[in-house]
Every structure is written in C-alpha cells, then in structure tokens.
Amino acid sequence: MSRIARIIPPGSLVHVISRFVNREFLITCEREREQYLDFLQRCLNKSDWRLLSYAIMSSHIHWGSVAGHTPFYQLCKSVNSSFACWYNKRHGRIGPVFANRPTTLLVEPADALYLISYHHNNPVRAKVVTSAIESTWTSHRAYLGRAERPSWLDIELGLSLAGFSADSTAEFDEHVRCHALDVDPLLSGHNMLSDRRALRKSLGMSVEVGSPSVDIHALKLSYPVVGEQGCRLKPRWQGPLGHVLQVVSGHTGVPPEVIRSRKRVRTITHARQLVVVMACQLLGREMSEVARYLNMSPEGARYHVRHGKAETKQTAKALLESLVSGET
C-alpha cells in the first residue's frame, strides 16, 4: 500500500518515535539501552543530524533531533535494523523488533523546551521514577552534568533552543520537574491518525494509516483537510511564533519573557491576548500550540479569543500587517 513521503527539511526540529512490535516491553536492562545508544552514536557520526535528547523506554524509543541533509530513512533504518539484528541474536528470537516505521513529528523550534522535557519526563509518566533526574533512561542526567556528556548528544544546542545557557541547568531541571506529568498530543503523535485519514480522503489517495506519514500541520496546505471535529482546516502561517511575540512586545512595551510568564498584571494579560488572537484567529495556528508556547492552558487561550474586545482584534490586525510587511 502506498504512503505519503516524509517531508523533513534540513534544519527542522524532529520528534522521532519508534515503537516495539505489539507494544511489548523488549528492553529490560541497561545493557540493551547502552547497545541501542551505541548504534545511534555510530549512525549519527556518519550523518549531519544533531541529536538533542532521547528516552529509551521499555516499549518504545524517542529522539529529539535537528534534521540534516542525510535522508531520515537512511539514518533511522541503520540504527533500528542494527539494533534489531543484535537483539534477536542476543535473545535467540526471529522476527521483527520494531512495529512499522517510526513516527516523525515536525516541532516548532520555539517548542524545543517542551519536546526535551517531554522526553526526559517519560519515565516519570510511566511511574518508573518520581523525578526525571532519578532515571538513567533519558538524556536528562547528561544535561545536568550528573552523567557523561557524549559528544554525539548536542546538549549545548538543546539548552540554547530551550532558552537556557550552559550555566542555567538548575533552572532547566526545575522546568522539567514542573512539567513532569504534561501529556501533549502534538508531541506524542496521538492526533495523527485522524489527520492521516482526512488527508487520504481529501486527496483520494491510498495512505497507510497504520504507520506514520508526514505531519500535515507542518505543511503549507494547498488542499482542503477535515479536522477531528469535521471542520475544514485553513492553511496556516508557517513563521516562528517568536515573530508574533516580538511584534506584540514592541507594540506594548512588555518584554517577550514577561509575556510568556504566568504574571496576571493587566498590561501583561493584554499583550498575551494580542499574541493569542494574532496567532490563532488571524494566522490559523492551533490553540494548544500557542497556549503551550505562552506557558498557559488551552482553556486560558480560548478565553482570550472568546472575550477579546473589538479594539483588541483591530490592534491585532494592525500588528499583523507590520508582521507580514516585516517578512517581505
């Protein structure tokens, strides 16, 4: 059955999820985790991909990477096939180890912190440990200097994209702890199945929905797609949300980091509302994505949209013009 080709432009932030067959708990010891990381290291050294984070769970594996020019299938197949052969030989088994091909999710660069935190908190959500720092299954301890920092794990880039300096690992650890139980379908891939079905129906194509294809929300859509609620999704603006934040900050005088804080002073709330209205109502970005970027709940973002005054929307439209003109 034919599938839609993966579209992973170099420089994209990519979340890769590889699941074991039948959701089985195949990795049962540190030796097997170390062996997977060894294969991953060998293949990364032969490619131009940059690994930011990982979580080697018993039933599945996560990577967070910045894509290079090396084709994804070439990199991932080398890693997973090598590990599968090693694993089958070690356990005297025959047959597939991984279920289908990996899921690949394109993530906003502004969400790098949430992606890395999502990976580092996987053992916490699985109730294996009570905090990320206790687990040796992820890259979190390497970020904090509690474990060896391998050359193939780009911690410096990961911290930079997450908004932290090399000297602020304590603040990074605090953020990870505060978001220990967060579950986001945009990061987990749980919302992809209905999107693939809608894409197959709208294009009249045969798409294998049992394994992942391209994340259509990361593309500039030139065709109608039906969302989960049966609503037609319009094409969305593809620029970084940080650009919207900067425009609003320049207009209101509220620093970007303050807009993204949890403070509820009127001027800050107004600036936050402008960002939500611009991004969601005018630019077509998803409510949950914008809420996550602003460190607020989706319900809070919806409240801003519903209760936005007419003058707020007019201001948002005017700021949108300056944003567009600044990009052209």
N, C-alpha and C positions, 0 to 999 in steps of 0.2 A: 504494500500500500504506500502511495507516495506521501511525502511530507513537505511542509514548507521549510525552505532552507533557513538555517540560522543566520541572523544578521548581527554580527558583533564587530562594530567599527573599532579599529585600534584606538586606545585611549579611553575606552568605555570602562565603567566600573561594573563588574560582572559578579553575580552570585551564582555559584555552581553547586548543585545538589545531586549527589549520586546515592541511590538507594540500593540496598541489597535485595536479592530475589526473595519474594514472598514476605518482605519486611522482617526477615529473620535476623536475630542477633548473632551475626557471624564473627564480629571482632570481640574477643573475650579476654584479651590480655594486652599488656603494654608491648610485648614483642611484636604483635601484629600491627599495632598502631605505629610503632617505630619503623616497621618494614614498609608500610604504606607511605610514610613521610620520606623514607629513603628513595622510593621510586619517584615520588613527587619532586624531590630535590634534583634527581638526575635529569628528569624531563624539563624542569624549569631552567636548568643550566644550559640546555640546548635550545631554549626559546627566548623570546623577548617579552614574555608575560611577567608581571610583577605580583607576587603573592602578598596580600595584606593581612589575611587572617585565615584560620581554619578551625574546624571542630571535627574530630574523628570519633563519631559515636558508634555504638554497637550495631545499629541497624542502618545507618546512613552516614554520609560524609559531606561536609560543607567546605567550600573555598570562598574567599573574597579576593578578587584579583582585578588588576588593571590590565586590560587586553593589549596584546602586542600584535604584530603582523603575522606571527605564526598561526596557521589555521587552528581553531579551537579543537576540531575533531582529532587533529594530529597530536596535539598535546594531551588531551584527556584520554584518548584511546591508548596512548603509550603508557600512561600511568595506570589506568584501571585494568588494562589487559595484562600488564606485567604483574600487578598485584594478584589478579585472579588466578593466573598460572601458578604463582608462588603459593597462594593459599590452598588451591586444590592439591598441589603436590604435598604440602605440609600436612593436610588432613586426609589424604588418600581419597579424595572425592572427585567426581566427574560432573560436569555441567556448569551452567552459568553461575556467576557470583553476583553480578550486578543486574538489576531489573531495568531493562530497556536502556536507552541512552540517557545521559544526565539532563536535568533541568537547568536551563540557563536563564537568569533574570537580569535584565539591564537595570541598574540602580542609579538614581540621581547622585552625582558627586557630593551634593550637599547632604546626602543621607549616609555618607560613609561611616559616620559615628554609630548610627543605628544598625548598620549592617555588621560592623565589627562587634558591637555589643550583643547583637542577636546571636552571633556565633559563640562568643565567649560565655553566654548565659545558657547555652544548650544543655549542659549537664545540670544546671540549676533547675531548669524547667522539667528535666527528666527526673528530678528528685534524687539524683545521684549524690550531689553535694548541696550545701546550703548557700555557698557563695562561689563566684567564678574563680577566685584566687586559690581555692582548695583543689581544683581539678587539674590534672595533667593531660586532659584530653583535648585541650584547645591551646591557642597561642597566647592566652591571657597572661600567664606567668612570665613568658618571654617579654611581653610588653612592659611588665613591671620590674624586670631585671631579676626575677626570682628563679629563672631558668636560663639556660644558654640561649643567646640570641643568634640563631643560624643566619648565615649570610644570604640565604635564599628567601628569607622572610623579611620583607621591606617594612620594618617597624617604623622607621623614620617617616616614610611616605604615608603609612597608615595613620600615625599620630597627626601629621600635618593636614591630611584630608579631613580628619575628625575634628580639627580645630584646636589641637593641643601641641605644645612644644615638647621637646625631648626631656625637659626638666619638670613637666607637669603630669607625670604618670600617676601621682596620687589623686589628682582631680579626675583623670581618666578612669581610674579604678572606682572612684566614687560614683561617676555617671553609670558605669556598668552595673554596680550594685543597685542603684536606684531604679534601673530598668530590667531587673532580673526576670520578672515574670511577663514582660511585654510579649505579645504574640501579634504579628502583623502579617496579614495575608499577602501584602505586596512583597514581603521578604521571604515568606515560606513557600510561595507558589500555589497556595490553595485556591486562588481566584483564577488560575489559568485555564482550568478545564472548560468552564462555561465560555470563556473568551475564545478558545480554540474551536468549540462547537459553533459559535456565532460566526467566526471567521470562515469556517468551512461552508456554512450555509450561505453566507453573503457572497462568497466567491464562486460557489458551485464547484468546489474542488474537493478532492479526497485527501483528508488530513488525518493522520494517525493521532487520535486524541489520547491514546494510552501512554504515549511518551511525549516529552516536551518539544515545542517548536519555539518560534520567536515570540517574545513578549510584545504583543501588538500595541500596548500602551506606550512603548518606547519609540514607535514609528510615527512619522507624519502620515496620517491616514488619507488616502485619496478615494476611499470607497466607504459605503455605509457599514457600520458594525452595530450589532444589537448587544446592549449590555445585559447584566444579570437581571435587571428589573424589566427587561423588554423595551427599554428606551434606546433610541438611536444616539450613538455617541458621536459628537462632532470632533473634527481634528483639533488637536490641542497645540498650543505654543510649546516649542521644544527647548527654549533657552533655560539657563540655570535659574532657579528660584532666587538665588542670591542677587540677581539683577533687579528683580522686583523689590527686594528688601532694600537695596541701595537707593533706588528711586524714592521710595517712601521715606527712608531715613533722611535723604536730602531735603525733602519737602517739609517734614515735620520737625527735623532737628533732633530726633530721638536716635541714638546710636543703634546700629543693627543688633549688637549683642543684647541691648536692653529690650528691643522689640521681641527678641526670641526668649527673653526671661519670663518668669512667672509673675512679675510685678503687675499690679492692677491699678496703677495710677491712671487717671482719665486720659492724659496725653499719650501714654504708652498703649492703652487699650484702643484708642482711636487709630494709632499707627498700625497696630496689629490687625484691626478691622480692615484698614485700607489694603493691607497685603492679602488678606483672605479674599476680599471682594475682587481685587485685580486678578489674582491667580485663579480663583475658582470660577467666578461668574464671567469674567471677560476673556480669560485665556484658556479656559477649559481644563484646568488641571484638577486632579482628583482631590476630593475633600480630605481624605485620610492622609494623602501625601503631603498636602500643605500643612495640615494640623501637626503631623509628625515633625515637619521642618521647623515649625514655630514652637515646638515643645508644649503643645496643648492637646486637648482631647478633640476627636472629631465632632463631638456634641457642641463643644465651645466654638469650633469653626462654623458649624451650621447656624449657631445662634447669631454670630456676627453677620452672616449672609441674610438671615431672615429679618433681623432687626436693624439692618443698615438703612440710615436715612437717605432721602433723595440727594441731599447735598454731598453725602459721603460717596455715593455712586458717581455723581458728577465729577467729584475730585478724582476718584479712581480712574475715570475715563480720560481726564486731562493728563494724569500721570502716565497712563498707558501710552498716550501719544508721544510723550517725551521718551518713554522706554523704547518704543518702536523706532522713533527718529534717531535715537542714540545708537541703534544696532545697524542702521542702514548707511 
